[in-house]
Amino acid sequence: MSCVKYIVSKIEDKYHYTLMDIGAMGGIPEKWKEIVDDIKIIAFEPDKREFSKLKNSKNIIYLNYALYNKSEDLKYYITKNPGKSSIFKPCLTTLSQYEDVERF
């Protein structure tokens, strides 16, 4: 089953709208919480440290996947500071020009 078909299979007919949260660290953004019972939410968080903190509910599904425009195996670079991880390797030469380079 393709990734797209899998995601679509998770959407229940009773919900008129589906929100997809890409990079779900910290849970659903505050601005969506007042309508959270009226929509279906599919949220993606590829960092296992952050994913382990998220809890599915009746209409929120968290998936431990990174999204990419091709179906292929990718290396995922975990940084010291959550929220900075990426499929792109941090370039410390460039990043050293900014504050707090240690977060990478």
Backbone as a printed PyTorch tensor [residue, N CA C, xyz], in Angstrom:
tensor([[[  0.8520,  -1.1740,   0.0000],
         [  0.0000,   0.0000,   0.0000],
         [  0.8980,   1.2380,   0.0000]],

        [[  0.6000,   2.1740,  -0.8910],
         [  1.3970,   3.4050,  -0.9550],
         [  1.1530,   4.2580,   0.2750]],

        [[  2.0630,   5.1600,   0.5190],
         [  1.9480,   6.0770,   1.6560],
         [  0.6620,   6.8990,   1.5550]],

        [[  0.3640,   7.4000,   0.3620],
         [ -0.8340,   8.2300,   0.1840],
         [ -2.0900,   7.4080,   0.4490]],

        [[ -2.1660,   6.1880,  -0.0890],
         [ -3.3400,   5.3440,   0.1400],
         [ -3.4870,   5.0170,   1.6200]],

        [[ -2.3850,   4.7830,   2.2890],
         [ -2.4230,   4.5060,   3.7180],
         [ -2.9990,   5.6920,   4.4870]],

        [[ -2.5290,   6.8720,   4.1660],
         [ -2.9990,   8.0800,   4.8490],
         [ -4.4910,   8.2840,   4.5940]],

        [[ -4.9170,   8.1690,   3.3410],
         [ -6.3240,   8.3590,   3.0020],
         [ -7.1980,   7.3230,   3.7020]],

        [[ -6.6850,   6.1110,   3.8880],
         [ -7.4660,   5.0730,   4.5680],
         [ -7.7330,   5.4190,   6.0340]],

        [[ -6.9690,   6.3370,   6.5980],
         [ -7.1290,   6.7450,   7.9960],
         [ -8.1960,   7.8280,   8.1860]],

        [[ -8.6910,   8.3890,   7.0930],
         [ -9.6880,   9.4560,   7.1810],
         [-11.0850,   8.8450,   7.2380]],

        [[-11.7970,   9.1180,   8.2970],
         [-13.1560,   8.5990,   8.4550],
         [-14.1500,   9.5030,   7.7460]],

        [[-15.1990,   8.9070,   7.2180],
         [-16.2130,   9.6520,   6.4630],
         [-16.9530,  10.6990,   7.2890]],

        [[-17.0130,  10.5320,   8.6020],
         [-17.8050,  11.4610,   9.4120],
         [-17.1560,  12.8440,   9.5590]],

        [[-15.8840,  12.9610,   9.2090],
         [-15.2130,  14.2470,   9.3140],
         [-15.2210,  14.9450,   7.9530]],

        [[-15.6510,  16.1960,   7.9300],
         [-15.7170,  16.9490,   6.6830],
         [-14.3710,  17.5460,   6.2930]],

        [[-13.5140,  17.7580,   7.2910],
         [-12.2130,  18.3690,   7.0310],
         [-11.1250,  17.5390,   7.6950]],

        [[ -9.9870,  17.4830,   7.0220],
         [ -8.8260,  16.7910,   7.5720],
         [ -7.6450,  17.7520,   7.5540]],

        [[ -7.0050,  17.8900,   8.7060],
         [ -5.8080,  18.7100,   8.8390],
         [ -4.6090,  17.7720,   8.8500]],

        [[ -3.6010,  18.0950,   8.0610],
         [ -2.3540,  17.3440,   8.1020],
         [ -1.2910,  18.2550,   8.7060]],

        [[ -0.7310,  17.8080,   9.8090],
         [  0.2990,  18.5650,  10.5190],
         [  1.6420,  17.9100,  10.2090]],

        [[  2.4860,  18.6090,   9.4700],
         [  3.7800,  18.0770,   9.0670],
         [  4.8390,  18.6300,  10.0190]],

        [[  5.3760,  17.7430,  10.8390],
         [  6.3000,  18.1650,  11.8930],
         [  5.4880,  18.4640,  13.1370]],

        [[  4.9970,  17.4250,  13.7760],
         [  4.0030,  17.5700,  14.8480],
         [  4.5950,  17.6970,  16.2420]],

        [[  5.8680,  18.0220,  16.3330],
         [  6.5090,  18.1710,  17.6390],
         [  5.6770,  19.0780,  18.5490]],

        [[  5.4130,  18.6060,  19.7500],
         [  4.6660,  19.4050,  20.7150],
         [  3.1580,  19.2670,  20.5990]],

        [[  2.6830,  18.5090,  19.6360],
         [  1.2430,  18.3010,  19.4900],
         [  0.5900,  19.3030,  18.5530]],

        [[ -0.7100,  19.2910,  18.5730],
         [ -1.4980,  20.1260,  17.6740],
         [ -1.3350,  21.6050,  18.0560]],

        [[ -1.1140,  22.4700,  17.0600],
         [ -0.9880,  23.9030,  17.3490],
         [ -2.2290,  24.4450,  18.0490]],

        [[ -2.0190,  25.3640,  18.9450],
         [ -3.0870,  25.9480,  19.7680],
         [ -4.2640,  26.4510,  18.9240]],

        [[ -3.9840,  27.0480,  17.7720],
         [ -5.0580,  27.6430,  16.9690],
         [ -6.0590,  26.6150,  16.4560]],

        [[ -5.7060,  25.3280,  16.4430],
         [ -6.6280,  24.2940,  15.9760],
         [ -7.3780,  23.6160,  17.1140]],

        [[ -6.9930,  23.8390,  18.3460],
         [ -7.5680,  23.1030,  19.4770],
         [ -9.0520,  23.3720,  19.7010]],

        [[ -9.5340,  24.5530,  19.3570],
         [-10.9560,  24.8270,  19.5930],
         [-11.8710,  24.0650,  18.6410]],

        [[-11.3390,  23.5770,  17.5200],
         [-12.1730,  22.7910,  16.6030],
         [-11.6810,  21.3530,  16.4690]],

        [[-10.8160,  20.9290,  17.3810],
         [-10.1970,  19.6100,  17.2880],
         [-11.2280,  18.4790,  17.2740]],

        [[-12.3900,  18.6580,  17.8880],
         [-13.4090,  17.6060,  17.8980],
         [-14.2140,  17.5500,  16.6070]],

        [[-14.0540,  18.5520,  15.7490],
         [-14.8380,  18.6310,  14.5220],
         [-14.0500,  18.2950,  13.2630]],

        [[-12.7660,  18.0080,  13.4110],
         [-11.9350,  17.6910,  12.2510],
         [-11.1280,  16.4300,  12.5240]],

        [[-10.6570,  15.8160,  11.4800],
         [ -9.7360,  14.6870,  11.5760],
         [ -8.3320,  15.2640,  11.4120]],

        [[ -7.3950,  14.8100,  12.2260],
         [ -6.0220,  15.3080,  12.1530],
         [ -5.0800,  14.1340,  11.9540]],

        [[ -4.2590,  14.2330,  10.9240],
         [ -3.1860,  13.2680,  10.6990],
         [ -1.8910,  14.0580,  10.8130]],

        [[ -1.0710,  13.6740,  11.7720],
         [  0.1300,  14.4500,  12.0770],
         [  1.3690,  13.5660,  11.9400]],

        [[  2.4170,  14.1380,  11.3640],
         [  3.6570,  13.4170,  11.1060],
         [  4.7750,  13.9970,  11.9510]],

        [[  5.4800,  13.1210,  12.6700],
         [  6.6430,  13.5430,  13.4520],
         [  7.7260,  12.4820,  13.2970]],

        [[  8.7680,  12.7620,  12.5070],
         [  9.7950,  11.7540,  12.2440],
         [ 10.8060,  11.5350,  13.3770]],

        [[ 10.9470,  12.4880,  14.2720],
         [ 11.9160,  12.3630,  15.3710],
         [ 11.3020,  11.4760,  16.4610]],

        [[ 11.8660,  10.3030,  16.6620],
         [ 11.3050,   9.3390,  17.6230],
         [ 11.2400,   9.8960,  19.0370]],

        [[ 12.1600,  10.7790,  19.3950],
         [ 12.1310,  11.3760,  20.7430],
         [ 10.8510,  12.1690,  20.9430]],

        [[ 10.4730,  12.9400,  19.9390],
         [  9.2680,  13.7630,  20.0330],
         [  8.0110,  12.9430,  19.7720]],

        [[  8.0900,  11.9990,  18.8470],
         [  6.9450,  11.1490,  18.5360],
         [  6.4760,  10.3890,  19.7780]],

        [[  7.4100,   9.9440,  20.5990],
         [  7.0590,   9.1660,  21.7960],
         [  6.2490,   9.9730,  22.8100]],

        [[  6.2610,  11.2920,  22.7030],
         [  5.5120,  12.1570,  23.6180],
         [  4.0760,  12.4080,  23.1510]],

        [[  3.7710,  12.0510,  21.9100],
         [  2.4630,  12.3470,  21.3230],
         [  1.4960,  11.1940,  21.5620]],

        [[  0.2410,  11.5150,  21.7980],
         [ -0.7750,  10.5010,  22.0830],
         [ -1.9240,  10.6100,  21.0820]],

        [[ -2.2150,   9.4830,  20.4080],
         [ -3.3520,   9.4410,  19.5040],
         [ -4.6490,   9.6010,  20.2980]],

        [[ -5.6610,  10.1180,  19.6500],
         [ -6.9910,  10.2020,  20.2470],
         [ -8.0000,   9.7820,  19.1910]],

        [[ -9.2910,   9.9690,  19.4840],
         [-10.3170,   9.4680,  18.5590],
         [-10.2140,  10.0800,  17.1670]],

        [[ -9.7390,  11.2900,  17.0380],
         [ -9.6540,  11.9060,  15.7120],
         [ -8.2820,  12.4940,  15.3920]],

        [[ -7.2800,  12.1440,  16.2020],
         [ -5.9030,  12.5740,  15.9250],
         [ -5.0210,  11.3360,  15.8170]],

        [[ -4.3630,  11.2060,  14.6750],
         [ -3.4420,  10.0980,  14.4620],
         [ -2.0490,  10.6840,  14.2340]],

        [[ -1.1150,  10.2550,  15.0780],
         [  0.2790,  10.6600,  14.9060],
         [  1.0310,   9.5170,  14.2350]],

        [[  1.8020,   9.8400,  13.2040],
         [  2.5780,   8.8450,  12.4750],
         [  4.0570,   9.2190,  12.5320]],

        [[  4.8880,   8.2220,  12.7990],
         [  6.3340,   8.4280,  12.9260],
         [  7.0030,   8.2930,  11.5550]],

        [[  6.7040,   9.2600,  10.6910],
         [  7.2440,   9.2780,   9.3330],
         [  7.7380,  10.6760,   8.9900]],

        [[  8.7550,  10.7000,   8.1210],
         [  9.1580,  11.9430,   7.4660],
         [  8.5110,  11.9320,   6.0880]],

        [[  8.0920,  13.0690,   5.6080],
         [  7.5030,  13.1530,   4.2760],
         [  8.5380,  13.6810,   3.2980]],

        [[  8.4960,  13.1220,   2.0940],
         [  9.4520,  13.4890,   1.0560],
         [  8.7540,  13.3340,  -0.2840]],

        [[  9.2560,  13.9690,  -1.3130],
         [  8.5640,  13.9450,  -2.5950],
         [  8.8360,  12.6890,  -3.4270]],

        [[  9.6300,  11.7680,  -2.9150],
         [  9.9090,  10.5040,  -3.5880],
         [  9.8150,   9.3740,  -2.5760]],

        [[  9.5280,   8.1860,  -3.0670],
         [  9.5010,   7.0080,  -2.2050],
         [ 10.8860,   6.3620,  -2.2420]],

        [[ 11.6710,   6.6340,  -1.2330],
         [ 13.0160,   6.0780,  -1.1490],
         [ 13.4910,   6.1160,   0.2910]],

        [[ 14.4690,   5.2960,   0.6020],
         [ 15.0640,   5.3090,   1.9310],
         [ 15.9830,   6.5150,   2.0410]],

        [[ 15.8480,   7.2270,   3.1430],
         [ 16.6660,   8.4180,   3.3760],
         [ 17.3160,   8.3300,   4.7460]],

        [[ 18.4360,   8.9730,   4.8890],
         [ 19.0800,   9.1030,   6.1870],
         [ 18.4510,  10.3080,   6.8830]],

        [[ 18.1210,  10.1660,   8.1620],
         [ 17.5200,  11.2500,   8.9300],
         [ 18.5110,  11.6550,  10.0080]],

        [[ 18.9610,  12.8920,   9.9680],
         [ 19.9760,  13.3880,  10.8950],
         [ 19.3120,  13.9550,  12.1470]],

        [[ 19.5670,  13.2970,  13.2570],
         [ 19.0060,  13.7090,  14.5460],
         [ 19.9530,  14.7220,  15.1760]],

        [[ 19.4260,  15.8890,  15.5140],
         [ 20.2330,  16.9280,  16.1430],
         [ 20.0510,  16.8930,  17.6610]],

        [[ 20.9340,  17.5460,  18.3580],
         [ 20.8430,  17.5910,  19.8160],
         [ 19.5660,  18.2690,  20.2740]],

        [[ 19.1880,  19.3350,  19.6100],
         [ 17.9940,  20.1030,  19.9650],
         [ 16.8180,  19.6370,  19.1080]],

        [[ 15.7750,  19.0460,  19.7180],
         [ 14.6220,  18.6000,  18.9370],
         [ 14.0490,  19.7460,  18.1020]],

        [[ 13.5390,  19.3960,  16.9560],
         [ 12.9700,  20.3990,  16.0750],
         [ 13.9460,  20.9120,  15.0330]],

        [[ 15.1810,  20.4690,  15.1160],
         [ 16.1940,  20.9020,  14.1550],
         [ 16.6570,  19.7430,  13.2690]],

        [[ 16.1410,  18.5370,  13.5080],
         [ 16.5320,  17.3560,  12.7450],
         [ 16.0180,  17.4620,  11.3170]],

        [[ 16.6860,  16.7380,  10.3890],
         [ 16.3420,  16.8830,   8.9810],
         [ 16.9260,  15.7350,   8.1690]],

        [[ 16.4620,  15.6170,   6.9350],
         [ 17.0930,  14.6720,   6.0080],
         [ 18.3690,  15.2830,   5.4390]],

        [[ 18.5740,  16.5610,   5.6950],
         [ 19.7680,  17.2480,   5.2280],
         [ 20.7790,  17.3130,   6.3690]],

        [[ 21.9990,  16.8880,   6.0970],
         [ 23.0500,  16.9090,   7.1090],
         [ 23.3900,  18.3530,   7.4500]],

        [[ 23.4430,  18.6860,   8.7390],
         [ 23.7930,  20.0580,   9.1120],
         [ 25.1960,  20.4240,   8.6190]],

        [[ 25.3220,  21.5770,   8.0150],
         [ 26.6230,  22.0770,   7.5510],
         [ 27.1800,  22.9710,   8.6600]],

        [[ 28.0250,  22.3990,   9.4820],
         [ 28.5200,  23.1310,  10.6490],
         [ 29.3650,  24.3340,  10.2740]],

        [[ 29.9870,  24.3120,   9.1130],
         [ 30.7570,  25.4780,   8.6580],
         [ 29.8280,  26.6780,   8.5030]],

        [[ 28.7130,  26.4740,   7.8690],
         [ 27.7260,  27.5460,   7.6890],
         [ 27.0450,  27.8820,   9.0050]],

        [[ 26.6190,  26.8490,   9.7290],
         [ 25.8830,  27.0730,  10.9810],
         [ 26.7320,  27.7570,  12.0420]],

        [[ 28.0420,  27.6010,  11.9920],
         [ 28.9230,  28.2130,  13.0010],
         [ 28.9040,  29.7410,  12.9180]],

        [[ 28.3260,  30.2870,  11.8560],
         [ 28.2110,  31.7380,  11.7260],
         [ 27.0570,  32.2910,  12.5700]],

        [[ 26.2470,  31.3890,  13.1350],
         [ 25.0690,  31.7810,  13.9110],
         [ 25.2340,  31.3700,  15.3660]],

        [[ 24.3900,  31.9320,  16.2130],
         [ 24.4300,  31.6160,  17.6430],
         [ 24.0330,  30.1670,  17.8830]],

        [[ 24.5040,  29.6270,  18.9780],
         [ 24.0790,  28.3260,  19.4990],
         [ 24.2400,  27.1940,  18.4840]],

        [[ 25.3620,  27.1270,  17.8160],
         [ 25.5900,  26.0730,  16.8250],
         [ 25.5610,  24.6770,  17.4640]],

        [[ 25.7700,  24.6050,  18.7790],
         [ 25.7660,  23.3220,  19.4890],
         [ 24.4330,  22.5960,  19.4210]],

        [[ 23.3530,  23.3130,  19.1140],
         [ 22.0290,  22.6700,  19.0410],
         [ 21.9610,  21.6460,  17.9040]],

        [[ 22.8550,  21.7780,  16.9540],
         [ 22.9050,  20.8350,  15.8350],
         [ 23.8540,  19.6820,  16.1170]]])
